């Protein structure tokens, strides 16, 4: 009886193993074809320029370039305004009476002169066409920093000549 059961069981086990091998081969072939189709679709999207990573990179690059252009424009306006004020002696502006003192303080302050020189150098330095995004971001941040520092120093020089409201409302430092 054990011999008869063994004779029936061996072909069933061999048949099940054969079915498992066929199912594994079918699954592997299906996976291989599906991954090949996915890869071809990915290459098609890359060639068309509509891959999500490409679109995101293009948007990031455009955003960084726009920020750089805005920072460059703002810094150049600040520097040009300073030179225009010096040339016109602030005639026609609200600073006409206070400007000589502001200019005198600015001319004596080496920090202001250094910041103005750095701003001029950065504005006159042409932007390389193939500059990396991280370098462009550093350059943009530097422009914003110089612009903020120039404006802060000019406002500080303007406030130094005014009288404060006691120790709780101090005016700018000199």
C-alpha positions as CSV (number, residue, x, y, z in Angstrom):
1,X,0.0,0.0,0.0
2,X,2.8,2.4,0.8
3,X,4.3,1.5,-2.5
4,X,1.0,2.4,-4.3
5,X,0.7,5.7,-2.5
6,X,4.3,6.5,-3.4
7,X,3.7,5.7,-7.0
8,X,0.7,8.1,-7.1
9,X,2.4,10.8,-5.0
10,X,5.6,11.1,-7.1
11,X,3.9,12.1,-10.4
12,X,1.7,14.6,-8.5
13,X,4.8,16.2,-6.8
14,X,6.7,16.2,-10.1
15,X,3.7,17.8,-11.9
16,X,3.3,20.4,-9.2
17,X,7.1,21.2,-9.4
18,X,6.7,21.5,-13.2
19,X,3.7,23.8,-12.8
20,X,5.7,26.0,-10.3
21,X,8.6,26.2,-12.7
22,X,6.2,27.2,-15.6
23,X,4.5,29.8,-13.4
24,X,7.8,31.3,-12.3
25,X,9.0,31.5,-15.8
26,X,5.7,33.1,-16.9
27,X,5.9,35.6,-13.9
28,X,9.6,36.5,-14.8
29,X,8.8,36.9,-18.5
30,X,5.8,39.2,-17.6
31,X,8.0,41.3,-15.3
32,X,10.7,41.5,-17.9
33,X,8.4,42.7,-20.6
34,X,6.6,45.1,-18.3
35,X,9.9,46.7,-17.1
36,X,11.1,47.0,-20.7
37,X,7.8,48.8,-21.7
38,X,8.2,51.1,-18.7
39,X,11.8,51.9,-19.6
40,X,10.8,52.6,-23.2
41,X,8.0,54.9,-22.0
42,X,10.5,56.7,-19.7
43,X,12.9,57.2,-22.5
44,X,10.1,58.6,-24.7
45,X,9.2,61.1,-21.9
46,X,12.8,62.1,-21.6
47,X,13.2,62.7,-25.3
48,X,9.9,64.7,-25.4
49,X,11.1,66.7,-22.4
50,X,8.0,66.0,-20.3
51,X,9.5,63.8,-17.6
52,X,8.4,65.1,-14.2
53,X,12.0,65.5,-13.0
54,X,12.9,67.4,-16.1
55,X,9.9,69.7,-15.8
56,X,10.7,70.3,-12.1
57,X,14.4,71.1,-12.9
58,X,13.3,73.5,-15.6
59,X,10.9,75.3,-13.2
60,X,13.6,75.4,-10.5
61,X,16.1,76.9,-13.0
62,X,13.6,79.5,-14.2
63,X,12.8,80.4,-10.6
64,X,16.4,80.8,-9.6
65,X,17.2,82.9,-12.7
66,X,14.1,85.1,-12.0
67,X,15.3,85.6,-8.4
68,X,18.8,86.5,-9.7
69,X,17.4,89.0,-12.2
70,X,15.3,90.6,-9.5
71,X,18.2,90.8,-7.0
72,X,20.4,92.3,-9.7
73,X,17.8,94.8,-10.6
74,X,17.2,95.8,-7.0
75,X,20.9,96.2,-6.2
76,X,21.6,98.2,-9.4
77,X,18.7,100.5,-8.5
78,X,20.0,101.0,-5.0
79,X,23.6,101.8,-6.2
80,X,22.3,104.0,-9.0
81,X,20.1,105.9,-6.5
82,X,23.0,106.5,-4.2
83,X,25.1,107.9,-7.1
84,X,22.2,110.0,-8.3
85,X,21.7,111.4,-4.8
86,X,25.4,112.3,-4.6
87,X,25.3,113.9,-8.0
88,X,22.1,115.9,-7.5
89,X,22.8,116.6,-3.8
90,X,19.4,115.2,-3.1
91,X,17.7,118.2,-4.6
92,X,14.0,117.5,-5.2
93,X,13.9,114.7,-2.5
94,X,12.9,114.7,1.1
95,X,16.6,114.2,2.0
96,X,17.7,117.6,0.6
97,X,18.4,119.0,4.1
98,X,19.9,115.9,5.7
99,X,21.8,114.5,2.8
100,X,25.1,116.4,3.3
101,X,25.4,114.8,6.8
102,X,24.4,111.4,5.4
103,X,27.0,111.7,2.7
104,X,29.7,112.8,5.2
105,X,29.0,109.9,7.5
106,X,29.1,107.4,4.5
107,X,32.3,108.9,3.2
108,X,34.0,108.4,6.6
109,X,32.7,104.8,7.1
110,X,35.0,102.2,5.7
111,X,32.3,99.5,6.0
112,X,30.0,101.5,3.7
113,X,32.7,102.1,1.2
114,X,33.6,98.4,1.2
115,X,29.9,97.4,0.7
116,X,29.5,100.0,-2.1
117,X,32.7,98.7,-3.8
118,X,31.6,95.1,-3.5
119,X,28.2,96.0,-4.9
120,X,29.8,97.8,-7.9
121,X,32.1,94.8,-8.5
122,X,29.3,92.3,-8.4
123,X,27.1,94.4,-10.7
124,X,30.0,94.9,-13.2
125,X,30.9,91.2,-13.1
126,X,29.0,89.6,-16.0
127,X,27.0,86.5,-15.1
128,X,28.5,83.4,-16.7
129,X,26.0,81.7,-19.0
130,X,26.7,78.2,-17.8
131,X,26.6,79.0,-14.1
132,X,25.3,76.2,-11.9
133,X,22.1,76.7,-10.0
134,X,23.8,76.6,-6.6
135,X,26.4,79.2,-7.7
136,X,23.6,81.4,-9.0
137,X,21.8,81.1,-5.7
138,X,24.9,82.1,-3.8
139,X,25.4,85.1,-6.1
140,X,21.7,86.1,-5.7
141,X,22.0,85.8,-1.9
142,X,25.1,88.0,-2.0
143,X,23.3,90.6,-4.0
144,X,20.4,90.7,-1.6
145,X,22.8,90.9,1.3
146,X,24.7,93.8,-0.2
147,X,21.5,95.6,-1.1
148,X,20.1,95.2,2.4
149,X,23.4,96.3,4.0
150,X,23.6,99.5,1.8
151,X,20.0,100.5,2.6
152,X,20.5,99.8,6.3
153,X,23.7,101.9,6.5
154,X,22.1,104.8,4.7
155,X,19.0,104.7,7.0
156,X,21.4,104.4,9.9
157,X,23.3,107.5,8.8
158,X,20.0,109.3,8.3
159,X,18.7,108.3,11.8
160,X,22.0,109.3,13.5
161,X,21.2,113.0,13.0
162,X,17.8,112.8,14.5
163,X,16.9,113.0,18.2
164,X,15.6,109.8,19.7
165,X,12.7,109.4,22.2
166,X,14.8,108.3,25.2
167,X,16.6,105.0,25.9
168,X,13.5,102.9,25.0
169,X,13.4,104.2,21.5
170,X,17.0,104.5,20.4
171,X,17.9,105.8,17.0
172,X,20.5,104.2,14.8
173,X,24.1,103.7,15.9
174,X,27.0,105.5,14.4
